[in-house]
Amino acid sequence: MEIEIKRAYEKAQKSDGYRVLVDRVWPRGKSKEELELDEWLRDVAPSAKLRKWFCHDPAKFAEFKKEYKAELAKSGVPNELLHRAKGKKLTLVYGAKDTLHNQAVVLREYLKSLK
């Protein structure tokens, strides 16, 4: 299964396959119609406490990654997500400006480790 990540501010494409918003908070200025999502999966996002602590600080990314993967390991949501997207390309949609240091990067890595 192919797993991609894409900012919510990039135009949706048919080639995106199964599109899932993986943020706990809705992206500013975007409507449901614009995002063209198959689902919004808040429960796969980092906990509010972890998200606020990280605050998209690249210096904290290594620790954030470790803690977020621990949260994912305790949850059955990643496996459910893979099951729902079965046979389709999966695109993880996120709102962060930083394309290298965000939860979608970590989630994609984690999901690929489950396959």
DRENFI-846720 format. One record per atom (N, C-alpha, C, CB): residue in one letter; x negated, y negated, z. Coordinates in steps of 0.05 Angstrom, whole numbers, plus 5000, padded with zeros to 4 digits. Glycine has a CB too. Example, Ala and Ser with C-alpha at 12.3 -4.5 7.8 and 13.67 -1.06 7.14 Angstrom:
residues 2
+------+------+------+------+
: resn :   px :   py :   pz :
+------+------+------+------+
:    A : 4736 : 5114 : 5156 :
:    A : 4754 : 5090 : 5156 :
:    A : 4736 : 5066 : 5156 :
:    A : 4774 : 5089 : 5181 :
:    S : 4743 : 5045 : 5142 :
:    S : 4727 : 5021 : 5143 :
:    S : 4742 : 4999 : 5157 :
:    S : 4718 : 5012 : 5114 :
+------+------+------+------+
end
This chain:
residues 115
+------+------+------+------+
: resn :   px :   py :   pz :
+------+------+------+------+
:    M : 4983 : 5024 : 5000 :
:    M : 5000 : 5000 : 5000 :
:    M : 4982 : 4975 : 5000 :
:    M : 5019 : 5000 : 5024 :
:    E : 4989 : 4957 : 4983 :
:    E : 4975 : 4932 : 4981 :
:    E : 4987 : 4912 : 5002 :
:    E : 4976 : 4919 : 4952 :
:    I : 4969 : 4899 : 5017 :
:    I : 4978 : 4880 : 5038 :
:    I : 4964 : 4854 : 5032 :
:    I : 4973 : 4890 : 5067 :
:    E : 4980 : 4833 : 5027 :
:    E : 4969 : 4806 : 5022 :
:    E : 4978 : 4787 : 5043 :
:    E : 4977 : 4796 : 4994 :
:    I : 4965 : 4764 : 5045 :
:    I : 4974 : 4743 : 5062 :
:    I : 4978 : 4718 : 5045 :
:    I : 4954 : 4737 : 5086 :
:    K : 4997 : 4701 : 5053 :
:    K : 5003 : 4677 : 5038 :
:    K : 5014 : 4656 : 5056 :
:    K : 5022 : 4684 : 5014 :
:    R : 5005 : 4632 : 5052 :
:    R : 5016 : 4609 : 5068 :
:    R : 5045 : 4604 : 5060 :
:    R : 5000 : 4583 : 5063 :
:    A : 5061 : 4596 : 5079 :
:    A : 5089 : 4591 : 5074 :
:    A : 5092 : 4567 : 5054 :
:    A : 5104 : 4584 : 5100 :
:    Y : 5072 : 4551 : 5051 :
:    Y : 5073 : 4528 : 5034 :
:    Y : 5064 : 4534 : 5005 :
:    Y : 5055 : 4506 : 5046 :
:    E : 5058 : 4559 : 5000 :
:    E : 5053 : 4568 : 4972 :
:    E : 5079 : 4579 : 4961 :
:    E : 5030 : 4589 : 4971 :
:    K : 5083 : 4575 : 4935 :
:    K : 5108 : 4584 : 4922 :
:    K : 5110 : 4614 : 4922 :
:    K : 5109 : 4573 : 4893 :
:    A : 5133 : 4624 : 4928 :
:    A : 5139 : 4653 : 4928 :
:    A : 5138 : 4662 : 4899 :
:    A : 5166 : 4660 : 4940 :
:    Q : 5127 : 4687 : 4895 :
:    Q : 5126 : 4699 : 4868 :
:    Q : 5139 : 4726 : 4870 :
:    Q : 5096 : 4702 : 4859 :
:    K : 5150 : 4735 : 4847 :
:    K : 5162 : 4762 : 4846 :
:    K : 5141 : 4783 : 4853 :
:    K : 5174 : 4768 : 4819 :
:    S : 5116 : 4778 : 4846 :
:    S : 5095 : 4797 : 4851 :
:    S : 5087 : 4799 : 4880 :
:    S : 5070 : 4789 : 4835 :
:    D : 5099 : 4782 : 4898 :
:    D : 5093 : 4784 : 4926 :
:    D : 5105 : 4809 : 4939 :
:    D : 5105 : 4759 : 4941 :
:    G : 5124 : 4821 : 4927 :
:    G : 5136 : 4845 : 4938 :
:    G : 5154 : 4839 : 4962 :
:    G : 5115 : 4865 : 4945 :
:    Y : 5149 : 4854 : 4984 :
:    Y : 5165 : 4851 : 5008 :
:    Y : 5153 : 4828 : 5025 :
:    Y : 5165 : 4877 : 5025 :
:    R : 5167 : 4805 : 5027 :
:    R : 5156 : 4781 : 5040 :
:    R : 5167 : 4779 : 5069 :
:    R : 5164 : 4756 : 5024 :
:    V : 5148 : 4777 : 5088 :
:    V : 5155 : 4776 : 5116 :
:    V : 5142 : 4753 : 5130 :
:    V : 5148 : 4803 : 5130 :
:    L : 5157 : 4735 : 5142 :
:    L : 5146 : 4714 : 5158 :
:    L : 5137 : 4725 : 5184 :
:    L : 5167 : 4690 : 5162 :
:    V : 5111 : 4722 : 5191 :
:    V : 5100 : 4734 : 5215 :
:    V : 5093 : 4714 : 5236 :
:    V : 5075 : 4750 : 5207 :
:    D : 5106 : 4691 : 5236 :
:    D : 5102 : 4670 : 5256 :
:    D : 5125 : 4671 : 5276 :
:    D : 5101 : 4642 : 5242 :
:    R : 5119 : 4663 : 5300 :
:    R : 5140 : 4661 : 5321 :
:    R : 5157 : 4636 : 5317 :
:    R : 5128 : 4662 : 5349 :
:    V : 5144 : 4615 : 5304 :
:    V : 5157 : 4589 : 5300 :
:    V : 5161 : 4585 : 5270 :
:    V : 5139 : 4566 : 5312 :
:    W : 5184 : 4575 : 5262 :
:    W : 5191 : 4570 : 5234 :
:    W : 5172 : 4549 : 5222 :
:    W : 5220 : 4562 : 5230 :
:    P : 5162 : 4552 : 5198 :
:    P : 5144 : 4532 : 5186 :
:    P : 5158 : 4505 : 5181 :
:    P : 5133 : 4543 : 5159 :
:    R : 5146 : 4484 : 5189 :
:    R : 5158 : 4457 : 5187 :
:    R : 5164 : 4450 : 5157 :
:    R : 5139 : 4436 : 5198 :
:    G : 5187 : 4439 : 5154 :
:    G : 5195 : 4428 : 5128 :
:    G : 5203 : 4449 : 5107 :
:    G : 5173 : 4412 : 5118 :
:    K : 5205 : 4474 : 5115 :
:    K : 5212 : 4495 : 5096 :
:    K : 5240 : 4506 : 5102 :
:    K : 5191 : 4518 : 5097 :
:    S : 5255 : 4509 : 5080 :
:    S : 5282 : 4521 : 5084 :
:    S : 5281 : 4551 : 5079 :
:    S : 5302 : 4508 : 5064 :
:    K : 5301 : 4565 : 5087 :
:    K : 5303 : 4594 : 5082 :
:    K : 5302 : 4600 : 5052 :
:    K : 5329 : 4606 : 5094 :
:    E : 5315 : 4583 : 5037 :
:    E : 5316 : 4588 : 5008 :
:    E : 5288 : 4585 : 4996 :
:    E : 5335 : 4568 : 4995 :
:    E : 5273 : 4565 : 5005 :
:    E : 5246 : 4560 : 4994 :
:    E : 5227 : 4583 : 4999 :
:    E : 5234 : 4534 : 5005 :
:    L : 5229 : 4595 : 5023 :
:    L : 5211 : 4616 : 5031 :
:    L : 5217 : 4643 : 5017 :
:    L : 5211 : 4619 : 5061 :
:    E : 5241 : 4647 : 5010 :
:    E : 5249 : 4672 : 4996 :
:    E : 5238 : 4697 : 5011 :
:    E : 5239 : 4672 : 4967 :
:    L : 5246 : 4699 : 5036 :
:    L : 5236 : 4721 : 5053 :
:    L : 5255 : 4745 : 5052 :
:    L : 5233 : 4711 : 5082 :
:    D : 5242 : 4768 : 5056 :
:    D : 5258 : 4792 : 5061 :
:    D : 5266 : 4794 : 5090 :
:    D : 5243 : 4817 : 5051 :
:    E : 5248 : 4784 : 5107 :
:    E : 5255 : 4783 : 5136 :
:    E : 5235 : 4764 : 5151 :
:    E : 5253 : 4811 : 5149 :
:    W : 5245 : 4756 : 5174 :
:    W : 5228 : 4740 : 5192 :
:    W : 5224 : 4758 : 5217 :
:    W : 5242 : 4712 : 5201 :
:    L : 5199 : 4766 : 5221 :
:    L : 5193 : 4785 : 5242 :
:    L : 5177 : 4772 : 5264 :
:    L : 5177 : 4809 : 5230 :
:    R : 5192 : 4757 : 5282 :
:    R : 5180 : 4743 : 5304 :
:    R : 5165 : 4761 : 5323 :
:    R : 5201 : 4728 : 5319 :
:    D : 5175 : 4785 : 5326 :
:    D : 5164 : 4804 : 5346 :
:    D : 5136 : 4814 : 5339 :
:    D : 5182 : 4827 : 5350 :
:    V : 5127 : 4810 : 5314 :
:    V : 5100 : 4819 : 5307 :
:    V : 5080 : 4796 : 5311 :
:    V : 5100 : 4828 : 5278 :
:    A : 5090 : 4772 : 5316 :
:    A : 5073 : 4749 : 5321 :
:    A : 5060 : 4751 : 5349 :
:    A : 5089 : 4723 : 5319 :
:    P : 5037 : 4737 : 5352 :
:    P : 5025 : 4737 : 5379 :
:    P : 5044 : 4725 : 5400 :
:    P : 4998 : 4720 : 5379 :
:    S : 5041 : 4734 : 5425 :
:    S : 5057 : 4723 : 5446 :
:    S : 5053 : 4693 : 5448 :
:    S : 5050 : 4736 : 5474 :
:    A : 5073 : 4680 : 5459 :
:    A : 5072 : 4650 : 5462 :
:    A : 5047 : 4642 : 5478 :
:    A : 5097 : 4639 : 5475 :
:    K : 5041 : 4657 : 5499 :
:    K : 5018 : 4651 : 5516 :
:    K : 4992 : 4653 : 5500 :
:    K : 5017 : 4671 : 5540 :
:    L : 4989 : 4674 : 5484 :
:    L : 4964 : 4678 : 5468 :
:    L : 4963 : 4657 : 5447 :
:    L : 4964 : 4706 : 5456 :
:    R : 4985 : 4652 : 5433 :
:    R : 4986 : 4632 : 5412 :
:    R : 4978 : 4604 : 5422 :
:    R : 5014 : 4630 : 5399 :
:    K : 4988 : 4596 : 5445 :
:    K : 4982 : 4570 : 5457 :
:    K : 4953 : 4568 : 5466 :
:    K : 5001 : 4564 : 5480 :
:    W : 4943 : 4590 : 5477 :
:    W : 4915 : 4591 : 5486 :
:    W : 4896 : 4588 : 5462 :
:    W : 4908 : 4617 : 5501 :
:    F : 4902 : 4602 : 5440 :
:    F : 4885 : 4602 : 5416 :
:    F : 4886 : 4575 : 5403 :
:    F : 4894 : 4623 : 5396 :
:    C : 4909 : 4564 : 5399 :
:    C : 4913 : 4537 : 5387 :
:    C : 4897 : 4533 : 5361 :
:    C : 4905 : 4516 : 5408 :
:    H : 4893 : 4554 : 5346 :
:    H : 4879 : 4554 : 5321 :
:    H : 4851 : 4543 : 5323 :
:    H : 4894 : 4538 : 5300 :
:    D : 4838 : 4549 : 5345 :
:    D : 4810 : 4541 : 5349 :
:    D : 4792 : 4563 : 5339 :
:    D : 4804 : 4535 : 5380 :
:    P : 4777 : 4558 : 5317 :
:    P : 4759 : 4578 : 5306 :
:    P : 4739 : 4590 : 5326 :
:    P : 4744 : 4567 : 5283 :
:    A : 4731 : 4574 : 5346 :
:    A : 4713 : 4584 : 5366 :
:    A : 4725 : 4605 : 5384 :
:    A : 4703 : 4560 : 5384 :
:    K : 4751 : 4606 : 5385 :
:    K : 4766 : 4626 : 5402 :
:    K : 4775 : 4650 : 5385 :
:    K : 4789 : 4613 : 5416 :
:    F : 4770 : 4650 : 5359 :
:    F : 4782 : 4670 : 5341 :
:    F : 4774 : 4698 : 5348 :
:    F : 4774 : 4664 : 5313 :
:    A : 4749 : 4703 : 5355 :
:    A : 4741 : 4731 : 5362 :
:    A : 4757 : 4742 : 5386 :
:    A : 4710 : 4732 : 5367 :
:    E : 4760 : 4726 : 5406 :
:    E : 4775 : 4734 : 5430 :
:    E : 4805 : 4736 : 5423 :
:    E : 4770 : 4714 : 5453 :
:    F : 4815 : 4717 : 5408 :
:    F : 4843 : 4718 : 5399 :
:    F : 4848 : 4744 : 5384 :
:    F : 4849 : 4694 : 5381 :
:    K : 4831 : 4751 : 5366 :
:    K : 4833 : 4775 : 5349 :
:    K : 4835 : 4800 : 5367 :
:    K : 4810 : 4778 : 5330 :
:    K : 4817 : 4802 : 5387 :
:    K : 4817 : 4824 : 5405 :
:    K : 4843 : 4826 : 5421 :
:    K : 4793 : 4822 : 5424 :
:    E : 4852 : 4804 : 5432 :
:    E : 4876 : 4803 : 5448 :
:    E : 4901 : 4809 : 5432 :
:    E : 4879 : 4776 : 5462 :
:    Y : 4902 : 4798 : 5407 :
:    Y : 4925 : 4802 : 5390 :
:    Y : 4927 : 4831 : 5381 :
:    Y : 4924 : 4783 : 5366 :
:    K : 4905 : 4843 : 5375 :
:    K : 4905 : 4871 : 5367 :
:    K : 4914 : 4889 : 5391 :
:    K : 4877 : 4880 : 5358 :
:    A : 4907 : 4881 : 5415 :
:    A : 4916 : 4896 : 5439 :
:    A : 4947 : 4893 : 5441 :
:    A : 4902 : 4885 : 5465 :
:    E : 4957 : 4869 : 5436 :
:    E : 4987 : 4866 : 5436 :
:    E : 5000 : 4883 : 5415 :
:    E : 4994 : 4836 : 5432 :
:    L : 4988 : 4883 : 5391 :
:    L : 5000 : 4899 : 5369 :
:    L : 5000 : 4929 : 5376 :
:    L : 4984 : 4894 : 5344 :
:    A : 4978 : 4938 : 5389 :
:    A : 4976 : 4966 : 5396 :
:    A : 4998 : 4975 : 5415 :
:    A : 4948 : 4972 : 5407 :
:    K : 5007 : 4957 : 5432 :
:    K : 5028 : 4963 : 5452 :
:    K : 5056 : 4962 : 5439 :
:    K : 5027 : 4944 : 5475 :
:    S : 5058 : 4952 : 5415 :
:    S : 5084 : 4948 : 5402 :
:    S : 5088 : 4968 : 5380 :
:    S : 5086 : 4919 : 5391 :
:    G : 5112 : 4976 : 5376 :
:    G : 5119 : 4993 : 5353 :
:    G : 5125 : 4978 : 5328 :
:    G : 5142 : 5011 : 5360 :
:    V : 5125 : 4952 : 5330 :
:    V : 5134 : 4935 : 5308 :
:    V : 5116 : 4938 : 5283 :
:    V : 5134 : 4906 : 5316 :
:    P : 5089 : 4939 : 5285 :
:    P : 5073 : 4942 : 5261 :
:    P : 5080 : 4967 : 5245 :
:    P : 5044 : 4943 : 5269 :
:    N : 5085 : 4990 : 5258 :
:    N : 5093 : 5014 : 5244 :
:    N : 5120 : 5011 : 5231 :
:    N : 5093 : 5038 : 5264 :
:    E : 5138 : 4998 : 5244 :
:    E : 5165 : 4993 : 5232 :
:    E : 5162 : 4976 : 5207 :
:    E : 5183 : 4979 : 5253 :
:    L : 5145 : 4956 : 5208 :
:    L : 5140 : 4939 : 5185 :
:    L : 5129 : 4955 : 5161 :
:    L : 5121 : 4916 : 5192 :
:    L : 5110 : 4972 : 5166 :
:    L : 5099 : 4988 : 5145 :
:    L : 5120 : 5007 : 5133 :
:    L : 5075 : 5005 : 5155 :
:    H : 5137 : 5017 : 5150 :
:    H : 5159 : 5035 : 5141 :
:    H : 5178 : 5020 : 5123 :
:    H : 5173 : 5047 : 5165 :
:    R : 5186 : 4996 : 5131 :
:    R : 5206 : 4981 : 5116 :
:    R : 5195 : 4972 : 5089 :
:    R : 5215 : 4956 : 5131 :
:    A : 5169 : 4967 : 5087 :
:    A : 5157 : 4958 : 5062 :
:    A : 5147 : 4981 : 5045 :
:    A : 5133 : 4940 : 5068 :
:    K : 5151 : 5006 : 5054 :
:    K : 5141 : 5030 : 5040 :
:    K : 5146 : 5028 : 5010 :
:    K : 5155 : 5055 : 5052 :
:    G : 5125 : 5033 : 4995 :
:    G : 5127 : 5034 : 4966 :
:    G : 5127 : 5007 : 4952 :
:    G : 5152 : 5047 : 4959 :
:    K : 5125 : 4985 : 4968 :
:    K : 5124 : 4958 : 4957 :
:    K : 5098 : 4944 : 4966 :
:    K : 5149 : 4942 : 4965 :
:    K : 5090 : 4924 : 4952 :
:    K : 5069 : 4907 : 4961 :
:    K : 5081 : 4891 : 4985 :
:    K : 5059 : 4887 : 4938 :
:    L : 5065 : 4888 : 5006 :
:    L : 5073 : 4873 : 5029 :
:    L : 5058 : 4847 : 5030 :
:    L : 5068 : 4890 : 5055 :
:    T : 5073 : 4825 : 5032 :
:    T : 5061 : 4798 : 5035 :
:    T : 5069 : 4787 : 5062 :
:    T : 5070 : 4779 : 5012 :
:    L : 5048 : 4781 : 5078 :
:    L : 5052 : 4769 : 5105 :
:    L : 5051 : 4739 : 5101 :
:    L : 5030 : 4779 : 5125 :
:    V : 5072 : 4726 : 5108 :
:    V : 5075 : 4697 : 5104 :
:    V : 5070 : 4683 : 5131 :
:    V : 5103 : 4689 : 5092 :
:    Y : 5053 : 4662 : 5131 :
:    Y : 5047 : 4648 : 5155 :
:    Y : 5046 : 4618 : 5150 :
:    Y : 5020 : 4658 : 5167 :
:    G : 5047 : 4602 : 5171 :
:    G : 5048 : 4573 : 5167 :
:    G : 5022 : 4558 : 5174 :
:    G : 5069 : 4562 : 5184 :
:    A : 5003 : 4571 : 5186 :
:    A : 4978 : 4558 : 5195 :
:    A : 4963 : 4545 : 5172 :
:    A : 4960 : 4578 : 5210 :
:    K : 4950 : 4523 : 5177 :
:    K : 4933 : 4509 : 5157 :
:    K : 4907 : 4524 : 5152 :
:    K : 4927 : 4480 : 5165 :
:    D : 4896 : 4535 : 5173 :
:    D : 4870 : 4550 : 5170 :
:    D : 4875 : 4577 : 5158 :
:    D : 4857 : 4552 : 5198 :
:    T : 4865 : 4582 : 5135 :
:    T : 4870 : 4607 : 5120 :
:    T : 4852 : 4629 : 5129 :
:    T : 4867 : 4602 : 5091 :
:    L : 4832 : 4624 : 5146 :
:    L : 4813 : 4644 : 5155 :
:    L : 4817 : 4653 : 5184 :
:    L : 4785 : 4634 : 5152 :
:    H : 4828 : 4635 : 5200 :
:    H : 4831 : 4640 : 5229 :
:    H : 4860 : 4638 : 5237 :
:    H : 4813 : 4620 : 5245 :
:    N : 4875 : 4658 : 5231 :
:    N : 4904 : 4658 : 5238 :
:    N : 4913 : 4687 : 5243 :
:    N : 4920 : 4645 : 5216 :
:    Q : 4938 : 4690 : 5253 :
:    Q : 4948 : 4716 : 5261 :
:    Q : 4953 : 4734 : 5237 :
:    Q : 4973 : 4713 : 5276 :
:    A : 4959 : 4723 : 5214 :
:    A : 4964 : 4739 : 5190 :
:    A : 4939 : 4754 : 5181 :
:    A : 4975 : 4722 : 5167 :
:    V : 4916 : 4741 : 5184 :
:    V : 4890 : 4754 : 5177 :
:    V : 4886 : 4778 : 5195 :
:    V : 4866 : 4734 : 5181 :
:    V : 4891 : 4775 : 5221 :
:    V : 4888 : 4796 : 5241 :
:    V : 4908 : 4818 : 5236 :
:    V : 4890 : 4786 : 5269 :
:    L : 4933 : 4810 : 5231 :
:    L : 4954 : 4830 : 5227 :
:    L : 4949 : 4847 : 5202 :
:    L : 4982 : 4816 : 5224 :
:    R : 4940 : 4834 : 5181 :
:    R : 4934 : 4850 : 5156 :
:    R : 4912 : 4870 : 5162 :
:    R : 4925 : 4831 : 5133 :
:    E : 4891 : 4862 : 5176 :
:    E : 4870 : 4880 : 5184 :
:    E : 4880 : 4903 : 5201 :
:    E : 4847 : 4866 : 5199 :
:    Y : 4897 : 4897 : 5219 :
:    Y : 4909 : 4917 : 5237 :
:    Y : 4926 : 4937 : 5221 :
:    Y : 4925 : 4904 : 5259 :
:    L : 4943 : 4927 : 5204 :
:    L : 4961 : 4944 : 5188 :
:    L : 4945 : 4962 : 5170 :
:    L : 4980 : 4927 : 5171 :
:    K : 4924 : 4952 : 5158 :
:    K : 4907 : 4968 : 5140 :
:    K : 4894 : 4991 : 5156 :
:    K : 4885 : 4951 : 5127 :
:    S : 4888 : 4986 : 5182 :
:    S : 4876 : 5007 : 5198 :
:    S : 4896 : 5030 : 5205 :
:    S : 4865 : 4995 : 5224 :
:    L : 4921 : 5024 : 5202 :
:    L : 4942 : 5044 : 5209 :
:    L : 4948 : 5063 : 5185 :
:    L : 4968 : 5030 : 5217 :
:    K : 4942 : 5054 : 5161 :
:    K : 4949 : 5069 : 5137 :
:    K : 4932 : 5094 : 5135 :
:    K : 4945 : 5053 : 5112 :
+------+------+------+------+
end
